[in-house]
């Protein structure tokens, strides 16, 4: 009888060991991707915080500022005169299309302050506002 109970105890110990290994595998299966995702989110946030502090940009506008900077660099050779219209309140709006398909918009307020913003061709395509030609 003690031989049978030992076999049962050994079998039970073996099953428990396999179950413990299985739990460790499941943990690793979930823990590694979760840890990687947390790392990516953390590094992205740290990078955005760095740019925000370095260039005195609100944290929620860092991505837009980086995109605008990239477009200035990409369209550096796009020179020419902007086509300007004047609105009823005295605000002037100038636009210029570049060979890349990107568009530069310049607003000049009645008090003379200027504001520039790029509209990317890629962004228009992604949003379905422009068709690929």
N, CA, C and O of each residue as an XYZ file, in Angstrom:
532
protein
N       0.825     -1.172      0.000
C       0.000      0.000      0.000
C       0.883      1.255      0.000
O       0.592      2.221     -0.704
N       1.959      1.234      0.790
C       2.825      2.401      0.821
C       3.508      2.607     -0.527
O       3.813      3.747     -0.878
N       3.759      1.551     -1.294
C       4.329      1.652     -2.634
C       3.391      2.372     -3.572
O       3.819      3.186     -4.390
N       2.101      2.069     -3.453
C       1.123      2.738     -4.307
C       0.994      4.213     -3.938
O       0.902      5.060     -4.825
N       0.986      4.527     -2.675
C       0.849      5.917     -2.256
C       2.093      6.718     -2.660
O       1.979      7.896     -3.000
N       3.242      6.113     -2.629
C       4.459      6.785     -3.068
C       4.351      7.094     -4.557
O       4.704      8.190     -4.992
N       3.868      6.140     -5.331
C       3.707      6.373     -6.755
C       2.724      7.513     -7.002
O       2.927      8.359     -7.873
N       1.670      7.511     -6.221
C       0.689      8.577     -6.362
C       1.307      9.919     -5.968
O       1.093     10.928     -6.641
N       2.066      9.925     -4.887
C       2.708     11.154     -4.438
C       3.737     11.631     -5.459
O       3.846     12.829     -5.720
N       4.475     10.715     -6.024
C       5.454     11.078     -7.048
C       4.750     11.635     -8.277
O       5.186     12.625     -8.865
N       3.655     10.983     -8.656
C       2.875     11.441     -9.802
C       2.313     12.838     -9.533
O       2.364     13.708    -10.402
N       1.786     13.044     -8.346
C       1.245     14.334     -7.958
C       2.338     15.404     -7.984
O       2.110     16.511     -8.471
N       3.520     15.077     -7.463
C       4.640     16.021     -7.459
C       5.049     16.372     -8.888
O       5.353     17.527     -9.187
N       5.054     15.371     -9.765
C       5.424     15.592    -11.159
C       4.402     16.496    -11.855
O       4.777     17.394    -12.608
N       3.119     16.261    -11.603
C       2.067     17.097    -12.188
C       2.189     18.528    -11.684
O       2.048     19.473    -12.460
N       2.448     18.695    -10.397
C       2.596     20.027     -9.829
C       3.806     20.746    -10.416
O       3.754     21.950    -10.670
N       4.893     20.010    -10.630
C       6.088     20.588    -11.228
C       5.811     21.057    -12.654
O       6.214     22.151    -13.049
N       5.113     20.210    -13.425
C       4.762     20.587    -14.803
C       3.848     21.809    -14.818
O       3.984     22.689    -15.668
N       2.923     21.852    -13.876
C       2.002     22.982    -13.796
C       2.761     24.267    -13.465
O       2.470     25.329    -14.015
N       3.736     24.159    -12.562
C       4.543     25.321    -12.192
C       5.353     25.813    -13.396
O       5.448     27.019    -13.627
N       5.937     24.882    -14.165
C       6.687     25.251    -15.378
C       5.760     25.906    -16.401
O       6.127     26.879    -17.060
N       4.561     25.357    -16.519
C       3.592     25.911    -17.454
C       3.225     27.338    -17.070
O       3.106     28.195    -17.946
N       3.044     27.611    -15.786
C       2.734     28.958    -15.321
C       3.879     29.919    -15.639
O       3.658     31.064    -16.034
N       5.114     29.425    -15.456
C       6.277     30.266    -15.757
C       6.325     30.600    -17.246
O       6.635     31.731    -17.617
N       6.020     29.626    -18.096
C       6.011     29.862    -19.544
C       4.924     30.868    -19.912
O       5.153     31.773    -20.714
N       3.737     30.703    -19.320
C       2.639     31.638    -19.597
C       3.006     33.038    -19.142
O       2.723     34.020    -19.829
N       3.640     33.124    -17.976
C       4.072     34.423    -17.474
C       5.040     35.072    -18.452
O       4.897     36.247    -18.790
N       6.024     34.307    -18.903
C       7.009     34.830    -19.848
C       6.341     35.204    -21.167
O       6.712     36.192    -21.800
N       5.373     34.426    -21.567
C       4.663     34.679    -22.817
C       3.963     36.038    -22.784
O       3.923     36.736    -23.797
N       3.418     36.414    -21.642
C       2.731     37.696    -21.510
C       3.637     38.814    -20.998
O       3.507     39.964    -21.417
N       4.534     38.482    -20.112
C       5.355     39.505    -19.461
C       6.325     40.177    -20.428
O       6.526     41.389    -20.358
N       6.917     39.416    -21.316
C       7.911     39.995    -22.228
C       7.281     41.018    -23.171
O       7.801     42.128    -23.277
N       6.180     40.694    -23.865
C       5.576     41.730    -24.725
C       5.055     42.935    -23.944
O       5.138     44.066    -24.423
N       4.524     42.702    -22.756
C       4.024     43.814    -21.941
C       5.190     44.709    -21.515
O       5.090     45.934    -21.566
N       6.274     44.099    -21.103
C       7.457     44.874    -20.709
C       8.001     45.665    -21.901
O       8.411     46.815    -21.745
N       8.008     45.061    -23.075
C       8.481     45.757    -24.277
C       7.575     46.943    -24.597
O       8.065     48.018    -24.944
N       6.277     46.763    -24.487
C       5.333     47.851    -24.750
C       5.523     48.990    -23.756
O       5.520     50.159    -24.141
N       5.687     48.656    -22.492
C       5.910     49.681    -21.466
C       7.208     50.435    -21.751
O       7.266     51.656    -21.611
N       8.242     49.706    -22.149
C       9.524     50.339    -22.475
C       9.364     51.314    -23.635
O       9.882     52.429    -23.583
N       8.649     50.901    -24.686
C       8.457     51.770    -25.852
C       7.651     53.017    -25.483
O       7.983     54.125    -25.906
N       6.607     52.834    -24.705
C       5.801     53.980    -24.280
C       6.641     54.917    -23.417
O       6.589     56.137    -23.571
N       7.407     54.336    -22.516
C       8.246     55.132    -21.623
C       9.281     55.925    -22.408
O       9.438     57.125    -22.183
N       9.990     55.271    -23.329
C      11.034     55.974    -24.082
C      10.420     57.042    -24.975
O      10.999     58.116    -25.140
N       9.260     56.761    -25.552
C       8.584     57.762    -26.379
C       8.201     58.971    -25.540
O       8.366     60.111    -25.976
N       7.697     58.730    -24.352
C       7.301     59.825    -23.460
C       8.515     60.621    -23.009
O       8.467     61.850    -22.953
N       9.585     59.940    -22.691
C      10.807     60.626    -22.265
C      11.354     61.479    -23.408
O      11.795     62.607    -23.189
N      11.325     60.944    -24.611
C      11.806     61.700    -25.771
C      10.952     62.952    -25.982
O      11.484     64.037    -26.217
N       9.640     62.800    -25.898
C       8.743     63.945    -26.074
C       8.969     64.984    -24.972
O       8.961     66.186    -25.238
N       9.168     64.524    -23.749
C       9.428     65.427    -22.628
C      10.736     66.187    -22.845
O      10.811     67.386    -22.577
N      11.764     65.491    -23.329
C      13.055     66.116    -23.627
C      12.883     67.248    -24.638
O      13.356     68.362    -24.417
N      12.198     66.954    -25.758
C      11.991     67.981    -26.780
C      11.150     69.135    -26.245
O      11.397     70.294    -26.577
N      10.168     68.822    -25.427
C       9.307     69.847    -24.848
C      10.122     70.818    -23.998
O       9.963     72.033    -24.107
N      10.984     70.280    -23.162
C      11.802     71.125    -22.299
C      12.894     71.859    -23.070
O      13.151     73.038    -22.826
N      13.529     71.161    -23.993
C      14.635     71.758    -24.735
C      14.188     72.920    -25.617
O      14.858     73.952    -25.680
N      13.055     72.749    -26.298
C      12.607     73.762    -27.248
C      11.435     74.604    -26.734
O      10.858     75.393    -27.481
N      11.090     74.432    -25.458
C      10.007     75.197    -24.834
C       8.706     75.062    -25.637
O       8.080     76.055    -26.010
N       8.326     73.826    -25.885
C       7.112     73.497    -26.628
C       6.187     72.753    -25.676
O       6.645     71.872    -24.948
N       4.893     73.084    -25.661
C       3.973     72.295    -24.831
C       4.049     70.813    -25.214
O       4.145     70.474    -26.393
N       4.005     69.955    -24.225
C       4.178     68.516    -24.439
C       3.217     67.958    -25.485
O       3.593     67.092    -26.273
N       1.987     68.447    -25.495
C       1.009     67.921    -26.440
C       1.220     68.423    -27.871
O       0.507     67.999    -28.780
N       2.192     69.321    -28.084
C       2.454     69.843    -29.423
C       3.812     69.417    -29.975
O       4.214     69.867    -31.048
N       4.509     68.567    -29.260
C       5.844     68.143    -29.688
C       5.791     67.403    -31.021
O       6.603     67.670    -31.906
N       4.850     66.479    -31.176
C       4.771     65.714    -32.423
C       4.505     66.629    -33.617
O       5.112     66.466    -34.675
N       3.605     67.583    -33.447
C       3.307     68.541    -34.520
C       4.538     69.384    -34.840
O       4.843     69.614    -36.010
N       5.238     69.840    -33.820
C       6.437     70.652    -34.038
C       7.506     69.871    -34.785
O       8.162     70.414    -35.673
N       7.689     68.603    -34.435
C       8.674     67.778    -35.137
C       8.269     67.578    -36.595
O       9.110     67.633    -37.493
N       6.979     67.346    -36.824
C       6.496     67.167    -38.199
C       6.706     68.453    -39.010
O       7.148     68.403    -40.158
N       6.386     69.606    -38.403
C       6.577     70.879    -39.104
C       8.056     71.120    -39.408
O       8.397     71.593    -40.492
N       8.925     70.800    -38.465
C      10.368     70.953    -38.685
C      10.831     70.078    -39.849
O      11.578     70.533    -40.715
N      10.389     68.832    -39.864
C      10.761     67.919    -40.959
C      10.302     68.460    -42.309
O      10.996     68.312    -43.314
N       9.131     69.087    -42.324
C       8.621     69.621    -43.586
C       9.395     70.868    -44.022
O       9.606     71.075    -45.217
N       9.821     71.702    -43.063
C      10.664     72.832    -43.423
C      11.961     72.344    -44.057
O      12.408     72.880    -45.071
N      12.554     71.331    -43.457
C      13.813     70.783    -43.978
C      13.600     70.153    -45.352
O      14.403     70.370    -46.260
N      12.534     69.382    -45.518
C      12.260     68.696    -46.790
C      11.956     69.681    -47.914
O      12.248     69.404    -49.078
N      11.379     70.815    -47.579
C      10.973     71.777    -48.608
C      11.830     73.037    -48.609
O      11.386     74.105    -49.031
N      13.054     72.900    -48.136
C      13.953     74.040    -48.016
C      14.190     74.738    -49.352
O      14.345     75.958    -49.399
N      14.218     73.976    -50.422
C      14.487     74.556    -51.738
C      13.228     75.056    -52.434
O      13.297     75.563    -53.553
N      12.099     74.920    -51.790
C      10.837     75.380    -52.372
C      10.740     76.887    -52.160
O      10.310     77.360    -51.108
N      11.150     77.622    -53.185
C      11.121     79.082    -53.081
C      10.147     79.629    -54.109
O       9.809     78.969    -55.092
N       9.730     80.794    -53.866
C       8.790     81.442    -54.771
C       7.881     82.348    -53.975
O       7.986     82.459    -52.754
N       6.991     82.986    -54.693
C       6.097     83.910    -53.994
C       4.802     83.208    -53.622
O       4.289     82.368    -54.361
N       4.303     83.567    -52.485
C       3.042     83.018    -52.023
C       1.899     83.785    -52.685
O       1.996     84.991    -52.913
N       0.841     83.086    -52.982
C      -0.365     83.745    -53.488
C      -1.139     84.207    -52.261
O      -1.511     83.398    -51.411
N      -1.378     85.506    -52.174
C      -1.959     86.080    -50.966
C      -3.358     86.621    -51.249
O      -3.599     87.247    -52.281
N      -4.268     86.371    -50.320
C      -5.593     86.998    -50.350
C      -5.801     87.697    -49.008
O      -5.250     87.279    -47.989
N      -6.589     88.748    -49.016
C      -6.877     89.488    -47.790
C      -8.323     89.241    -47.398
O      -9.240     89.405    -48.203
N      -8.508     88.845    -46.152
C      -9.845     88.593    -45.630
C     -10.488     89.895    -45.168
O      -9.818     90.922    -45.058
N     -11.779     89.847    -44.901
C     -12.518     91.054    -44.521
C     -12.006     91.683    -43.220
O     -12.152     92.890    -43.027
N     -11.418     90.898    -42.341
C     -10.912     91.458    -41.076
C      -9.479     91.979    -41.193
O      -8.891     92.413    -40.203
N      -8.920     91.935    -42.399
C      -7.565     92.432    -42.621
C      -6.491     91.367    -42.536
O      -5.323     91.640    -42.808
N      -6.873     90.154    -42.160
C      -5.914     89.046    -42.114
C      -5.550     88.661    -43.541
O      -6.420     88.523    -44.401
N      -4.256     88.489    -43.778
C      -3.811     88.053    -45.103
C      -3.412     86.580    -45.019
O      -2.765     86.152    -44.063
N      -3.806     85.825    -46.021
C      -3.508     84.400    -46.095
C      -2.729     84.151    -47.374
O      -3.189     84.466    -48.471
N      -1.551     83.585    -47.218
C      -0.731     83.249    -48.377
C      -0.547     81.740    -48.453
O      -0.396     81.072    -47.430
N      -0.560     81.210    -49.668
C      -0.324     79.777    -49.846
C       0.693     79.563    -50.949
O       0.802     80.349    -51.891
N       1.434     78.477    -50.804
C       2.404     78.105    -51.821
C       2.470     76.590    -51.893
O       2.694     75.922    -50.884
N       2.276     76.060    -53.074
C       2.409     74.620    -53.295
C       3.833     74.333    -53.748
O       4.374     75.020    -54.615
N       4.428     73.318    -53.153
C       5.796     72.940    -53.490
C       5.801     71.723    -54.408
O       4.811     70.993    -54.460
N       6.900     71.488    -55.136
C       6.980     70.319    -56.016
C       6.737     68.992    -55.292
O       6.304     68.019    -55.909
N       7.014     68.951    -53.994
C       6.786     67.729    -53.215
C       5.298     67.448    -53.019
O       4.910     66.342    -52.642
N       4.468     68.462    -53.280
C       3.037     68.332    -53.039
C       2.630     68.912    -51.701
O       1.440     69.024    -51.409
N       3.612     69.284    -50.879
C       3.319     69.917    -49.601
C       2.905     71.367    -49.844
O       3.299     71.982    -50.834
N       2.114     71.893    -48.935
C       1.584     73.244    -49.086
C       1.977     74.063    -47.857
O       1.799     73.629    -46.719
N       2.514     75.253    -48.111
C       2.853     76.178    -47.035
C       1.736     77.211    -46.929
O       1.357     77.835    -47.921
N       1.218     77.382    -45.727
C       0.197     78.390    -45.458
C       0.815     79.427    -44.527
O       1.422     79.094    -43.510
N       0.643     80.692    -44.902
C       1.171     81.790    -44.080
C       0.008     82.709    -43.739
O      -0.689     83.190    -44.632
N      -0.204     82.953    -42.447
C      -1.229     83.888    -41.984
C      -0.531     85.127    -41.453
O       0.420     85.038    -40.676
N      -1.012     86.275    -41.881
C      -0.483     87.526    -41.361
C      -1.662     88.264    -40.741
O      -2.564     88.715    -41.447
N      -1.649     88.382    -39.420
C      -2.729     89.058    -38.701
C      -2.681     90.557    -38.972
O      -1.635     91.077    -39.363
N      -3.783     91.253    -38.773
C      -3.795     92.708    -38.978
C      -2.721     93.448    -38.166
O      -2.259     94.510    -38.583
N      -2.325     92.899    -37.019
C      -1.276     93.546    -36.218
C       0.127     93.225    -36.724
O       1.113     93.711    -36.170
N       0.221     92.405    -37.779
C       1.510     92.102    -38.396
C       2.148     90.800    -37.948
O       3.157     90.394    -38.524
N       1.595     90.125    -36.935
C       2.177     88.851    -36.504
C       1.954     87.795    -37.584
O       0.905     87.738    -38.225
N       2.972     86.968    -37.759
C       2.934     85.947    -38.812
C       2.878     84.552    -38.201
O       3.419     84.295    -37.126
N       2.219     83.682    -38.908
C       2.068     82.293    -38.468
C       2.197     81.412    -39.702
O       1.499     81.624    -40.693
N       3.088     80.424    -39.644
C       3.290     79.507    -40.765
C       2.847     78.107    -40.366
O       3.003     77.695    -39.217
N       2.309     77.404    -41.308
C       1.927     76.002    -41.070
C       2.033     75.237    -42.382
O       1.550     75.686    -43.422
N       2.668     74.084    -42.314
C       2.749     73.197    -43.466
C       1.582     72.215    -43.453
O       1.151     71.746    -42.399
N       1.091     71.923    -44.628
C       0.107     70.857    -44.818
C       0.798     69.818    -45.691
O       1.202     70.107    -46.817
N       0.928     68.621    -45.164
C       1.692     67.612    -45.899
C       0.817     66.866    -46.905
O      -0.339     66.536    -46.644
N       1.406     66.622    -48.035
C       0.721     65.829    -49.066
C       0.420     64.432    -48.527
O      -0.662     63.886    -48.743
N       1.396     63.872    -47.826
C       1.231     62.542    -47.247
C       0.032     62.499    -46.296
O      -0.761     61.558    -46.325
N      -0.088     63.536    -45.449
C      -1.203     63.607    -44.515
C      -2.544     63.685    -45.228
O      -3.521     63.074    -44.795
N      -2.590     64.440    -46.322
C      -3.829     64.539    -47.102
C      -4.183     63.198    -47.734
O      -5.352     62.814    -47.781
N      -3.165     62.488    -48.219
C      -3.396     61.154    -48.803
C      -3.885     60.185    -47.747
O      -4.819     59.421    -47.987
N      -3.257     60.208    -46.570
C      -3.636     59.285    -45.497
C      -5.066     59.508    -45.024
O      -5.753     58.563    -44.636
N      -5.508     60.751    -45.056
C      -6.866     61.070    -44.602
C      -7.906     60.920    -45.707
O      -9.100     61.115    -45.477
N      -7.446     60.571    -46.912
C      -8.368     60.389    -48.026
C      -8.867     61.706    -48.596
O      -9.883     61.732    -49.292
N      -8.163     62.812    -48.311
C      -8.566     64.120    -48.821
C      -7.926     64.427    -50.165
O      -8.240     65.434    -50.798
N      -7.028     63.555    -50.593
C      -6.320     63.739    -51.855
C      -6.127     62.357    -52.445
O      -5.852     61.397    -51.727
N      -6.272     62.262    -53.761
C      -6.064     60.986    -54.437
C      -4.673     60.922    -55.015
O      -4.141     61.928    -55.484
N      -4.084     59.749    -54.985
C      -2.759     59.525    -55.554
C      -2.833     59.716    -57.054
O      -3.724     59.187    -57.719
N      -1.884     60.483    -57.583
C      -1.898     60.714    -59.044
C      -0.761     60.002    -59.725
O      -0.622     60.086    -60.945
